[in-house]
Amino acid sequence: MSTPVQPDIADVNRLANLVGTSPAFTEAIAQLPAIARSEAAVLISGETGTGKELIARAVHYLGQRSMFPFVAVSCACLQPTLIEDELFGHERGAFTDARSRRTGLLAHAERGTLFLDEVDALSLGAQAALLRVLQEKRYRAVGANTEQHADVRIVAATNARLDPETQATTFRSDLYYRLSVFGVELPPLRERREDIPLLAEHFLRKHAPSDAPIPSLSVRASAALLAYNWPGNVRELENAVTRSIHYCKNGVIDVEDLCLPSSRGALGGIASPGVFKAAKREAIEVFERGYLYRLMAEYNGNVSRAAHAAGKERRDFGRLLKKYHIVPDRFSTAKKFA
C-alpha cells in the first residue's frame, strides 16, 4: 500500500486560502494537514486579528467534514442564561415563550465543525455544559426527555492564555485539556513582518474595484506598512489597505492614504539612519511581488504566457516566482477550498 503524499506549506496555503511564507507563520500552520485528519478538538490561540477563524476554516476544509456545515459563533455574544438553549436548542413549551421547537448550534453543525470563538468568555456554567459534550458526545435539548448524539468536531479560539496556571479561577482546567488536544498558536503580525508585502498585495487584489486597475504602493507607503507595529494585526492591515484603495489618487497609494497613527512610536522612526536602504529594498520587493501577482492573476497561473508578457525568459521568470514563494496553481480558475 502506497503512503499518501503529505502536502507542503505551499499546498496548505493554496488549499486553505492562507497567505504567508514567513518562518513564524509557516511553523504555526505546519501541522494543519495532520490536525485536519483527526477528529479531536483544536484550540487556536493568538492576538485579536491574527486570523484564528481562517485557521479554523482551514482545519474544517482540509478534513473529512469539509462537505458538511462550518458553524461559527462568538461566545462573547452568548448570554450565560441562554447558553444551553443556543448550543442545544429547546422543545416546544420548555419555558415561557417557547412556542415552537428550536434547533441549537450543535444540530446546525451536524457532521461538520462548530467553531467557538472567544471561548474564554463562557461562564463557568456554560463551560460545564460544553465539557459534557466533549466528554460524552451527547447532549439534551432544553425541555427534551431524550439525549441526542453530537456528531460534530469542536474547534475553539481565544486571545487569552487559558492554561490552568494563568486562568485557575476563570476557566476550567478539565475543559482546557479537552479543548487543547491540538493547539495552534498564531504569531502577531509584528513577528512575521516578511509577510506584510504579500498580505498587502493580497488585500489590494481582494478589495480593488473590478472595473479599475489595482493601485500600487509608493515607497513611503511600503515603508510605513513595514515599520508600523500593527496592534490589530492582519485585520488592521486589511482595513488600512481597503481604506487606501478608495483614498488614493492616480492609482498610487501614499502613506497618507493608509491613515495610520503618525506618532514616532507607531511608525517606528522611518527617517532614522539605516532605515532608508532597508525601506527601499523592501519597496522594490513589494513592487516585484505585486507585479508578479498581477501577471499570474491575469494569465490564470500560466507561467509561459506571463513570462512572455513580462518580456522575460520562462526560466528567469520561474526564478522570480520561486524567490517570492508564488505558487502558480493559486491563480488557476480551479475551485478553491476556502
C-alpha positions in Angstrom: 0.0 0.0 0.0 1.4 3.4 -1.0 1.9 6.1 1.6 -0.2 9.3 1.0 1.9 12.3 -0.1 1.8 15.0 2.6 1.1 18.5 1.3 3.8 21.1 1.8 3.3 24.6 3.1 2.5 26.0 -0.3 -0.1 23.3 -0.8 -1.7 24.1 2.6 -1.7 27.8 1.9 -3.3 27.2 -1.5 -6.0 24.7 -0.3 -6.9 26.7 2.7 -6.5 30.2 1.1 -3.9 31.2 3.6 -1.3 33.9 2.9 2.2 33.9 4.4 5.6 32.4 3.9 7.5 33.7 7.0 9.1 31.1 9.3 6.9 32.2 12.2 3.7 31.7 10.2 4.7 28.5 8.4 5.9 26.9 11.6 2.5 27.7 13.2 0.5 26.1 10.4 2.9 23.3 9.5 0.7 20.6 11.3 -2.6 21.7 9.8 -2.9 18.7 7.5 -2.3 16.3 10.4 -4.7 18.2 12.6 -7.3 18.2 9.9 -7.2 14.4 9.6 -8.0 13.9 13.2 -11.5 14.3 14.9 -10.1 15.7 18.1 -10.7 19.2 19.5 -8.5 22.1 18.5 -7.6 25.2 20.4 -6.4 28.1 18.4 -4.7 31.0 20.2 -3.4 34.4 19.2 -4.0 38.1 19.5 -7.1 39.7 18.1 -6.9 40.0 14.3 -4.3 37.2 13.7 -6.7 35.1 11.6 -8.0 32.4 14.1 -11.3 31.8 12.2 -9.4 31.4 9.0 -7.3 28.7 10.6 -10.4 27.1 12.0 -11.9 27.0 8.5 -8.7 25.5 7.2 -8.9 22.7 9.7 -12.5 22.1 8.5 -12.0 22.3 4.8 -8.8 20.2 4.8 -10.5 17.5 6.8 -13.1 14.8 6.1 -16.0 17.0 7.3 -15.5 19.6 4.6 -18.7 18.7 2.8 -20.8 19.5 5.9 -21.5 22.7 7.7 -19.0 25.0 9.3 -20.8 26.9 12.1 -19.1 29.8 13.8 -20.2 31.6 16.9 -18.7 34.2 19.2 -19.0 33.0 22.8 -18.8 36.6 24.0 -22.2 37.2 22.4 -23.9 34.3 24.2 -25.9 35.2 27.3 -24.9 32.9 30.2 -28.6 32.1 31.0 -29.2 31.1 27.4 -26.1 29.1 26.5 -27.7 25.7 26.7 -30.6 26.9 24.6 -28.1 28.4 22.0 -26.0 25.2 21.9 -28.6 22.5 22.3 -31.9 24.1 21.3 -35.2 23.6 23.1 -38.5 21.8 22.8 -41.8 23.5 22.4 -43.2 24.5 25.9 -39.8 24.1 27.6 -40.1 27.5 29.1 -42.2 30.7 28.8 -42.4 32.0 25.2 -41.0 28.6 23.8 -43.9 28.4 21.3 -42.1 26.2 18.9 -39.2 23.8 18.8 -35.8 25.4 18.2 -32.7 23.7 16.8 -29.4 24.5 18.5 -25.9 25.2 17.1 -24.8 21.7 17.6 -27.5 20.4 15.4 -26.8 23.0 12.8 -23.2 21.8 12.7 -24.2 18.1 12.5 -21.4 16.1 10.8 -19.4 19.3 10.4 -17.5 21.7 12.6 -18.6 24.0 15.4 -16.2 26.9 15.8 -16.4 28.6 19.3 -14.6 31.9 19.0 -13.6 33.8 22.3 -14.3 30.6 24.2 -12.7 32.2 27.3 -15.8 34.4 27.5 -18.0 31.4 28.5 -19.3 31.4 32.1 -18.3 28.5 34.4 -21.8 27.0 33.9 -21.5 27.2 30.2 -18.1 25.6 30.4 -19.6 22.7 32.3 -22.2 22.2 29.6 -19.6 22.3 26.8 -17.3 19.9 28.8 -20.1 17.2 28.8 -20.5 17.4 25.0 -16.7 16.9 24.6 -16.7 14.0 27.1 -19.8 12.2 26.2 -20.6 13.3 22.6 -24.2 13.6 23.8 -26.5 16.5 24.7 -30.1 17.1 25.7 -32.2 19.9 24.3 -33.8 22.1 26.9 -37.1 20.5 27.9 -36.4 17.2 26.0 -36.8 13.8 27.5 -34.1 12.1 25.5 -30.5 12.8 24.6 -29.0 13.3 21.1 -25.7 12.2 19.8 -23.3 15.1 18.9 -21.6 14.2 15.6 -19.6 17.4 15.4 -16.0 18.5 15.7 -15.2 21.3 18.2 -12.7 24.0 17.3 -12.2 26.8 19.8 -10.2 30.0 19.7 -9.0 32.5 22.3 -6.9 35.6 22.5 -6.2 34.9 26.2 -4.0 32.3 27.9 -6.2 29.5 29.2 -3.6 27.2 30.8 -4.5 26.3 34.4 -1.6 28.3 35.9 -2.9 31.5 34.3 -6.7 31.0 34.4 -7.1 28.9 37.5 -10.3 30.6 38.7 -12.0 31.7 35.5 -11.5 28.8 33.1 -11.9 25.1 34.0 -8.7 23.1 33.7 -10.6 20.0 32.6 -12.2 21.9 29.7 -8.9 23.4 28.8 -7.3 19.9 28.5 -10.3 18.6 26.5 -10.1 21.5 24.0 -6.4 21.6 23.6 -5.8 18.1 22.2 -4.3 20.0 19.3 -3.0 23.6 19.7 -2.3 26.2 17.1 -0.7 29.4 18.3 -0.7 32.2 15.7 2.1 34.8 15.7 1.2 38.5 15.7 1.9 40.4 12.5 4.8 42.3 14.1 6.6 38.9 14.4 6.0 38.0 10.7 6.9 41.3 9.0 8.2 39.4 5.9 4.5 38.6 5.1 3.3 42.3 5.2 4.1 43.0 1.5 2.5 39.7 0.5 -0.6 40.3 2.6 -0.8 43.9 1.3 -0.8 42.8 -2.3 -3.4 40.1 -1.4 -5.7 42.7 0.0 -5.2 45.1 -2.9 -6.3 42.4 -5.3 -9.2 41.3 -3.0 -10.7 44.8 -2.4 -9.8 46.8 -5.6 -12.9 47.5 -7.7 -13.3 45.1 -10.5 -13.7 47.9 -13.1 -10.5 49.7 -12.2 -6.7 48.9 -12.2 -5.2 47.6 -8.9 -3.5 50.5 -7.2 0.2 50.3 -6.4 2.1 51.2 -3.2 4.5 54.1 -3.1 7.9 53.7 -1.5 6.8 55.8 1.5 3.6 53.7 1.9 5.5 50.4 1.7 8.0 51.7 4.3 5.1 52.7 6.6 3.5 49.3 6.3 6.7 47.6 7.3 7.6 50.0 10.1 4.2 50.0 11.8 3.6 47.6 14.8 0.1 46.6 13.8 -1.6 46.1 17.2 -4.7 45.0 15.3 -2.7 42.5 13.3 -3.8 41.2 9.9 -7.3 42.6 10.3 -5.9 46.1 10.9 -3.7 45.7 7.8 -6.6 44.7 5.7 -8.6 47.7 6.9 -5.7 50.1 6.1 -5.3 48.7 2.6 -9.1 48.8 2.0 -9.2 52.5 3.0 -6.2 53.4 0.9 -7.7 51.9 -2.3 -10.5 54.5 -2.1 -8.5 57.4 -0.8 -5.5 57.2 -3.2 -5.2 59.4 -6.3 -3.9 58.4 -9.7 -3.7 54.7 -8.8 -0.8 55.2 -6.3 -1.2 54.7 -2.6 0.9 57.0 -0.5 1.4 56.9 3.3 -1.3 59.5 4.0 -3.9 57.2 2.3 -3.2 54.5 4.8 -4.4 56.7 7.7 -2.0 55.0 10.2 -1.2 56.6 13.5 1.6 59.2 12.8 3.4 59.1 16.1 7.1 58.2 16.2 6.3 55.0 18.1 3.7 53.9 15.6 5.8 54.4 12.5 9.0 53.2 14.2 11.2 56.1 13.1 11.1 55.7 9.3 13.6 58.5 8.8 16.2 57.2 11.2 19.6 56.3 9.9 19.9 53.0 8.1 16.1 52.6 7.6 16.0 54.2 4.2 18.1 51.5 2.5 16.0 48.8 4.1 12.8 50.5 3.2 14.0 51.0 -0.4 14.9 47.3 -0.7 11.5 46.3 0.8 9.7 48.7 -1.6 11.4 47.1 -4.6 10.4 43.7 -3.4 6.8 44.9 -2.9 6.8 46.2 -6.5 8.2 43.0 -7.9 5.9 40.8 -5.9 2.9 42.8 -6.8 3.8 42.9 -10.5 4.2 39.1 -10.5 0.9 38.6 -8.7 -0.9 40.7 -11.2 0.6 38.9 -14.1 -0.2 35.5 -12.7 -3.7 36.6 -11.9 -4.2 37.9 -15.4 -2.9 34.7 -17.1 -4.6 32.3 -14.6 -1.3 30.9 -13.4 0.1 30.2 -16.9 3.8 30.7 -16.3 4.8 30.7 -20.0 2.2 33.3 -21.0 3.0 35.5 -18.0 6.8 35.3 -18.7 6.1 36.3 -22.4 4.0 39.3 -21.3 6.8 40.4 -19.0 9.4 40.1 -21.7 11.4 37.6 -19.7 12.7 34.1 -20.4 10.5 31.4 -18.7 13.4 30.1 -16.6 14.2 33.6 -15.3 10.5 34.3 -14.6 10.3 31.0 -12.8 13.2 32.0 -10.6 11.4 35.2 -9.6 8.3 33.3 -8.7 10.3 30.9 -6.6 12.1 33.9 -4.9 8.7 35.3 -3.7 7.2 31.9 -3.0 4.5 32.5 -5.5 2.7 29.2 -6.5 1.1 29.4 -10.0 -1.7 26.9 -9.0 -3.1 29.6 -6.7 -4.1 31.6 -9.7 -5.8 28.9 -11.7 -9.5 29.1 -12.2 -9.9 25.7 -10.4 -12.2 25.7 -7.4 -10.6 26.5 -4.1 -11.4 25.0 -0.7 -12.0 28.3 1.1 
